[in-house]
Each structure stands twice: as C-alpha cells, then as structure tokens.
Amino acid sequence: MGNEGFEFIERETDNIEETLEEAATVLGVPKKLLDFEILQENEKKDNIGNIKKIYKLKIFINDNKSKLFKLLSVETDSDEHPQKAYIAVDPTILKNPLDISDEEIIETVRKVLALNKIVYGVKEKLLQKIAKEIKKRLSPEFKPFRILIAEGKKPIRGENSKLIFHFDRYKAAGTIKENGKIDYKNKNFLVPVKKGQLLIEFYKPTQGEEGYDVFGNIIVQDVGIMIDDLDEIKFNESAIKKIEEGRIIKLIANKDGVIIFKNGIYDIDTTVAIDKVDIKTTGNLNADGDVELEIGLGISDGVEDTIAAGMEVKGKKVIVNGDVGPKAKIIAEEVEIRGSVHQEAFIKAKKAKIAICRGTVEADEIEIDLSEHAHLTARNNVIINKAVATKIFSPKVEIKDTLMSSCITTSKDSIIINNIEGGDNIIAIKPLELPWIKEQYKELLVKEKYMKTILKGEEKKYITLRGRVENEKPKYEAILKTIQKLKEAKKEVPNSLLVAVKRFKELQNEFKKQEESFKSVQEELISIQKEMEKLRNSYKEGHIIIDKKIPANNIIIFDDNLKRVLDKDYNGVKIYVREIQGKEEIIIEDHSE
C-alpha cells in the first residue's frame, strides 16, 4: 500500500499502536502521517493459554491515507458472553460518496482489527459479504452502523458424574423362591429386558472447555465433580456386560430375561416367556414400560385357556399363543392373539391382530381372520377376512374375503367388501354412530344449549342499553348545544352539564362493550353450529364398494333418513349419496372390473 520512494521500516510486534509511536520517532514525523502494511501474521499462546498475534509490518509515511480508515472503528460489548466485536462505520463524516474496492475495504478492516488487538473469532468467511455491505453505505446520507466482525467462545463447564438407570430400579420382578425361581403371583408388574438392551449408563466427570474473548484472553471453567459412582452398583457379569466408550460406561443386558435384584446384585432371569396366566401361578400381569410378553409359548392344542377367565394382562406388546378366556382383559399397544378370543373377553390396543375373535375389541387398527359375534370399534380401520354376526364401528372397514349374515357395519369414510353371502346385514355410513364422534356431537349439543342461554342474557342486556342510549341521546345533544353557546358567550359552564355529558359517554362505552360481548357470543354459537352441521353431513363424503356379489335382503343406510332395503342381487357396485333435484338419494352404480 506504500508508495515507492517513501522511507519505510519493517518491524515485528504484538502491539501495533506502540510500534507506530516508536516508528514516528525514528522517522521524525508525526504518527498520524504513518501508514502500514501487514506483511505476515503468526499466532502464539503464552504459558497461561492466552492467544496473541505477532505481526510483521511495513511502516511508511503516507499523508494520503484511505478515507475509509477514518470512518472505521471497533466496538465491543463487555457485558456479552462470549464477548463480541463489531466494525463500526460512520459515513456521516463523508462529504461525498466514497468509491473504493472490496479488496481495499477488507484490507482496511484487517488493519483496524489488528490495531485494536482483535485476534480471536474473526469471521474470515464473511469478510467478502461484510465488505459489500460497508460499500453499499459509504455515502453521507447513511446513518452510522455496525456489523458483527468477531465473536468469542463461551466456556463450557465440566459436567458432573451421573448414573442413569434405564429401568425402574426400585421394582423387582416377583419374589425370589428358595430354588431361585421367580414367583410372579399378585406382583402385577414385570421388568423384562432383551439381549443388547442398555440398562445403566455412567458418565464420568469432564474437564470442561475453556473459552476466549475476542482479545484472545482465556476464560477458565470449572471441572466436573464425582457425584454418583458406578462402583456402588453390583451386577452379575455373566448376565450384564460392561462396555467403556470414552467418558461413558454402559451396562448392557447379555441375554433376554427379567431384571431381578438379589443379595444386593442385579441379575437377569430368563423367565420372560410365561406358559399361562391364571390366579394360581401368576395372578394379573402388568408389564410396566417397554415390555413384550409372550404367553403360552410351545403349548399344545386342546389345552385350557392360555389367559384364564378373569385375568388381566398389560404390556407394550402381548403375544398369546392360545385362547383368551371369558372376562379376561388384555391392554397393550400391540396385541397378537394366535388362538381365539372368548365372547366375554375384552381387548384394548393401538394395533390388534387376532385369529378368531368373538369378544370385544377397541383399538386404532384391528386385523382379524375370522370374526364371529364380535363387537369391534376402531379409530382408524378394521380389516377382516370373514365376518358373521359381528358389529363393526370404524371410519374405514375392509372385508377381504366374505361378509356372511347378521353383521352390522357402521363407518364414516368407506366400507369395502369383497363378497357378501347371506342376508340381514346392515351396511351403514353413519358417522354419528361412531362412539367418539357421537361423544363429540353430544358435547357440541351441550355447548350449543349453553351458548343459546348465554346469548339470550347478552341480547337482553344489549337491547336494554341500546334503548337507554337512544332515549338519552336527544338530551345529550341538547346539553352539548347549551355548552357550546355558553362557551361562545364566554360564560362559565355549570358542573351539572359536564357531569351529564360524562355520564352519557360512560353509557355509550358500556353499550359498546355489551355490543362486542353480544356479537362475540353470537359468533361462537355460529361456529359451534357449523361444526355440528359438518358432523351431521359427513356421511355425504362416505361410500360403500362391493367388489363381487351383494344379495337381496341386505340393508344400506346413510345417516338416519336414507335407507334402502335391497330387493335384488347386485354384482360389483359402488354406493353413495347424491342430491338429485334438491333431494338426497342413495345411488348404486356399476363398479365391476
């Protein structure tokens, strides 16, 4: 940047300001006439860890320094952590716009940073964008501004040690018998685990990370301390293995089973599969947490119920290799019954898969091979191969093989049936008959009734206040005229007139608030009524598809007012509702391939 022919000197320094003062003495000129180039820069740390930069400078006399240099300064916010540095630009001191290249702006910014000892966290990758942003505003009509140019590093405190149990350590899976077996009776919980499952994690204390401010000064942080200690945990090393991964020590299940705590030692028992659930050997089973139960593994045909009468089983996933007895109950996220479900049994799940179902099932998704005299309610869909004398409530229903006789199928969106054999089936698109929609509609009815009652009261207050405003308005207008005349005559206005004006304005404000309240209740009531109407009319969006045959003597229903008793056989049809000349009708159209 220096001009050839001018005298110059070279210096290495970590303090440019002091070096310029020294150079001014050597060259015999005022410091303000000196300019410099940064020929080279190197970074080093002192014995504490503070960062410094050593600059190799070319210093020379230049009485025509860049005008930009005078516009730029560095500002820091000392209360910010980590500390931040900004390039501050004051274009107001310019008389005319300054035309300067991006490269010269970047060079000048670097010099200003070096002069101000900003050595850490400089946003090198953004310098080109920062230069362009500065260049856009180098004109006296722009206000002073600043741009973030460097950012320190916030120190990270060392973490304390911690011990994490990934199971409920205060539960034991039943009572340990003298022979070492587990008696599950009436314990009502299990803590089964799978091989490879993480049981315990121990985190050693950490050193933490030091931070820096933008001047390169180190910000020290504390190290973590030992709070919990893994050495206090005793476990059977053949059942639970220890793996160390840097800071973390993990205890992992080495086999499938159930966690037990015996004589101060954690162990895994391999009895997670249960032959049978009954009052004598297990009592009710509540598999707490992320648990899978397989009941009746390896049973033979012809044995009594795998889940005995009246028993209750809970778990995340329950697989039953057998039958579920009368008045038994299974509650789980996922249930698979490979045998049959008794007519008086109850299953509740997110997903239920059943071979033969005669009982009651409530789930999000239900899949059944054969359904006989069952009662099925699903929030998402029901898929059945064969069904007879079954009640089904679901937004979507699919009978993949055959719907036999005496079934009641109630849906919201769609019913798809491959083939129907027999009669006395009711196939209905009646959304309001689905239990949760029915409950929602009842709640809306209650809300509607309540809002109508509130609206009557609000309307009465509204009409009363409106009448008062209308009655008082002529008096108010007359008082205003009197006050105006008194003011024109420069006479004193009686206080009684001013009080009357104030009272009328208060009445107007009260009426306005009541009007807003009345309209708000009106709008809420209309919103409720629209929601109710939407639910009432949702049957219009539903449809029924029969891929093959649907015999006569079956009934099609949409809502409560649209019913059609089939008087002949159909083959491959789509059934839906359409409005014809202002009247809704059930349409049966050809849907054969």
Salt bridges, closest charged atoms under 4 A:
ASP14 OD2 - LYS52 NZ 3.85
GLU17 OE2 - LYS31 NZ 2.35
GLU21 OE2 - LYS31 NZ 3.57
GLU22 OE2 - ARG11 NE 3.59
ASP35 OD1 - LYS111 NZ 2.85
GLU41 OE2 - LYS53 NZ 3.08
GLU75 OE1 - ARG146 NH1 3.16
ASP77 OD2 - ARG146 NH2 3.00
ASP102 OD2 - LYS132 NZ 2.91
ASP102 OD1 - LYS135 NZ 3.78
GLU124 OE1 - ARG110 NH2 2.89
GLU133 OE1 - LYS136 NZ 3.19
GLU133 OE2 - ARG137 NH2 2.81
GLU151 OE2 - LYS84 NZ 3.86
GLU151 OE1 - LYS123 NZ 3.31
GLU159 OE1 - ARG247 NH1 2.92
GLU201 OE1 - HIS166 NE2 2.69
GLU209 OE1 - LYS153 NZ 3.36
GLU244 OE2 - LYS204 NZ 2.25
GLU245 OE1 - LYS250 NZ 3.20
ASP278 OD2 - LYS276 NZ 3.80
ASP288 OD2 - LYS171 NZ 2.25
ASP290 OD1 - LYS316 NZ 3.08
GLU294 OE2 - ARG338 NH1 3.63
GLU304 OE1 - LYS276 NZ 2.89
GLU312 OE2 - LYS314 NZ 3.50
GLU336 OE2 - ARG338 NE 3.20
GLU372 OE1 - ARG358 NE 3.05
ASP413 OD1 - LYS412 NZ 3.03
GLU433 OE1 - LYS438 NZ 3.79
GLU448 OE2 - LYS452 NZ 3.69
GLU515 OE2 - LYS519 NZ 3.80
ASP560 OD1 - LYS430 NZ 3.04
ASP569 OD2 - LYS549 NZ 3.92
GLU584 OE2 - LYS540 NZ 2.97
